[in-house]
């Protein structure tokens, strides 16, 4: 059993976002992180050994996105998180990937890329935020577990993003991958919002 105290200590040392929020939000993040850990099945692959520290960091990343929600949000549809020690090959895309949100209710992460994403808070690359943003959007679209405030904001964002993408900009707003589709645009925008809010604004 992972304690709140252990979660607090890990986040204080290794989760830069934790240092940006006040003590009340820190305590809330710790409680929600613990709840998420206890309700999620973490599955290691390729001989990976998952430590408490890894479970805490992955879970805290999921809760970073929803900390402003009035109630705990546990991504109920996504019961499994698969963690690889290296890039993994997808038979569906026939490519190597670092992460994905699978509509069957699974989130997949390449640990090294995930960890780099949370340690460097200024490079606008964060695999965890990216995949959990996809999960939030999917659950809203599929009516799996909806937060009304988030749903309303997502509708507004989608309208603005759709208008932007239809203009076929020569220079992408964030990075080249953002023009792939609305879902990718939302996930990348989420990374920018948390990691470079000034540029995002």
C-alpha positions as semicolon CSV with decimal commas, in nm:
position;residue;x (nm);y (nm);z (nm)
1;X;0,000;0,000;0,000
2;X;0,143;0,336;-0,104
3;X;0,096;0,604;0,161
4;X;0,012;0,972;0,114
5;X;0,344;1,056;0,276
6;X;0,538;0,849;0,021
7;X;0,344;1,010;-0,263
8;X;0,416;1,358;-0,126
9;X;0,789;1,292;-0,095
10;X;0,821;1,147;-0,447
11;X;0,629;1,434;-0,604
12;X;0,828;1,694;-0,413
13;X;1,153;1,549;-0,543
14;X;1,062;1,448;-0,896
15;X;0,745;1,619;-1,016
16;X;0,818;1,985;-1,103
17;X;0,448;2,072;-1,134
18;X;0,414;1,990;-0,763
19;X;0,637;2,284;-0,674
20;X;0,424;2,525;-0,873
21;X;0,102;2,469;-0,676
22;X;0,009;2,569;-0,321
23;X;-0,005;2,333;-0,025
24;X;-0,381;2,282;-0,045
25;X;-0,355;2,166;-0,406
26;X;-0,052;1,951;-0,320
27;X;-0,254;1,762;-0,063
28;X;-0,541;1,724;-0,309
29;X;-0,307;1,596;-0,580
30;X;-0,161;1,341;-0,339
31;X;-0,505;1,211;-0,240
32;X;-0,622;1,184;-0,600
33;X;-0,296;1,019;-0,703
34;X;-0,341;0,754;-0,434
35;X;-0,700;0,694;-0,543
36;X;-0,592;0,655;-0,905
37;X;-0,316;0,407;-0,817
38;X;-0,556;0,191;-0,619
39;X;-0,811;0,179;-0,902
40;X;-0,576;0,115;-1,194
41;X;-0,410;-0,201;-1,322
42;X;-0,048;-0,120;-1,413
43;X;0,105;-0,378;-1,647
44;X;0,482;-0,394;-1,714
45;X;0,614;-0,526;-2,043
46;X;0,950;-0,657;-2,171
47;X;1,077;-0,746;-1,823
48;X;1,007;-0,400;-1,682
49;X;0,979;-0,375;-1,304
50;X;0,734;-0,110;-1,189
51;X;0,832;0,062;-0,865
52;X;0,613;0,269;-0,633
53;X;0,792;0,578;-0,761
54;X;0,691;0,502;-1,120
55;X;0,328;0,434;-1,026
56;X;0,317;0,762;-0,834
57;X;0,460;0,972;-1,117
58;X;0,233;0,823;-1,383
59;X;-0,074;0,859;-1,164
60;X;0,011;1,215;-1,061
61;X;0,044;1,310;-1,427
62;X;-0,310;1,187;-1,490
63;X;-0,440;1,393;-1,198
64;X;-0,247;1,705;-1,297
65;X;-0,486;1,743;-1,588
66;X;-0,800;1,718;-1,374
67;X;-0,690;1,886;-1,052
68;X;-0,930;2,175;-1,109
69;X;-1,227;1,941;-1,146
70;X;-1,450;1,974;-0,837
71;X;-1,460;1,598;-0,786
72;X;-1,205;1,323;-0,825
73;X;-1,172;1,208;-1,184
74;X;-1,026;0,861;-1,225
75;X;-1,050;0,793;-1,601
76;X;-1,287;0,508;-1,515
77;X;-1,296;0,369;-1,868
78;X;-0,917;0,330;-1,877
79;X;-0,856;0,052;-1,627
80;X;-0,514;-0,055;-1,760
81;X;-0,186;0,126;-1,813
82;X;0,085;-0,068;-1,994
83;X;0,444;0,047;-1,942
84;X;0,733;-0,043;-2,171
85;X;1,107;0,007;-2,103
86;X;1,159;0,095;-2,470
87;X;0,970;0,203;-2,781
88;X;0,726;-0,066;-2,883
89;X;0,611;-0,190;-3,221
90;X;0,246;-0,150;-3,314
91;X;0,110;-0,413;-3,550
92;X;-0,177;-0,175;-3,627
93;X;0,036;0,117;-3,755
94;X;0,343;-0,096;-3,833
95;X;0,558;0,164;-3,659
96;X;0,743;0,206;-3,330
97;X;0,562;0,420;-3,075
98;X;0,637;0,593;-2,744
99;X;0,277;0,598;-2,624
100;X;-0,086;0,565;-2,718
101;X;-0,442;0,590;-2,598
102;X;-0,624;0,276;-2,701
103;X;-1,003;0,304;-2,733
104;X;-1,032;-0,042;-2,577
105;X;-0,958;0,127;-2,243
106;X;-0,579;0,103;-2,232
107;X;-0,307;0,368;-2,208
108;X;0,043;0,268;-2,320
109;X;0,360;0,453;-2,216
110;X;0,730;0,420;-2,291
111;X;0,880;0,492;-1,949
112;X;1,195;0,677;-2,056
113;X;1,003;0,922;-2,273
114;X;0,738;0,964;-2,005
115;X;1,000;1,046;-1,742
116;X;1,181;1,293;-1,968
117;X;0,849;1,465;-2,025
118;X;0,777;1,530;-1,661
119;X;1,137;1,624;-1,567
120;X;1,174;1,888;-1,837
121;X;0,884;2,126;-1,785
122;X;0,986;2,378;-2,050
123;X;1,030;2,183;-2,373
124;X;0,654;2,147;-2,446
125;X;0,693;1,769;-2,481
126;X;0,516;1,561;-2,221
127;X;0,411;1,209;-2,319
128;X;0,199;1,158;-2,008
129;X;-0,003;1,477;-2,050
130;X;-0,042;1,399;-2,420
131;X;-0,188;1,051;-2,374
132;X;-0,407;1,139;-2,077
133;X;-0,542;1,436;-2,276
134;X;-0,641;1,190;-2,548
135;X;-0,811;0,977;-2,282
136;X;-1,008;1,274;-2,145
137;X;-1,124;1,373;-2,492
138;X;-1,219;1,018;-2,586
139;X;-1,430;0,965;-2,274
140;X;-1,615;1,288;-2,338
141;X;-1,684;1,203;-2,702
142;X;-1,786;0,844;-2,618
143;X;-2,002;0,952;-2,322
144;X;-1,802;0,725;-2,091
145;X;-1,746;0,957;-1,796
146;X;-1,823;1,323;-1,849
147;X;-1,729;1,631;-1,649
148;X;-1,975;1,899;-1,759
149;X;-1,733;2,191;-1,725
150;X;-1,462;2,012;-1,921
151;X;-1,715;1,906;-2,183
152;X;-1,830;2,265;-2,239
153;X;-1,472;2,391;-2,262
154;X;-1,378;2,113;-2,502
155;X;-1,667;2,210;-2,730
156;X;-1,541;2,568;-2,743
157;X;-1,182;2,457;-2,799
158;X;-1,286;2,219;-3,078
159;X;-1,473;2,494;-3,261
160;X;-1,170;2,725;-3,253
161;X;-0,926;2,446;-3,341
162;X;-1,142;2,324;-3,630
163;X;-1,149;2,675;-3,777
164;X;-0,769;2,700;-3,743
165;X;-0,700;2,362;-3,903
166;X;-0,933;2,430;-4,198
167;X;-0,720;2,732;-4,284
168;X;-0,434;2,489;-4,356
169;X;-0,165;2,708;-4,197
170;X;0,179;2,711;-4,360
171;X;0,344;2,725;-4,019
172;X;0,182;2,511;-3,746
173;X;0,084;2,693;-3,429
174;X;0,267;2,450;-3,201
175;X;0,469;2,187;-3,390
176;X;0,428;2,009;-3,722
177;X;0,230;1,719;-3,577
178;X;-0,045;1,951;-3,452
179;X;-0,216;1,972;-3,791
180;X;-0,275;1,594;-3,809
181;X;-0,629;1,614;-3,668
182;X;-0,836;1,775;-3,393
183;X;-0,743;1,512;-3,136
184;X;-0,371;1,560;-3,187
185;X;-0,414;1,935;-3,184
186;X;-0,590;1,913;-2,848
187;X;-0,328;1,681;-2,696
188;X;-0,038;1,899;-2,811
189;X;-0,216;2,214;-2,696
190;X;-0,248;2,054;-2,354
191;X;0,128;1,998;-2,340
192;X;0,190;2,362;-2,432
193;X;-0,068;2,490;-2,182
194;X;0,113;2,327;-1,891
195;X;0,474;2,357;-2,008
196;X;0,483;2,695;-2,184
197;X;0,172;2,890;-2,081
198;X;0,310;3,223;-2,202
199;X;0,366;3,097;-2,556
200;X;0,031;2,918;-2,542
201;X;-0,147;3,243;-2,447
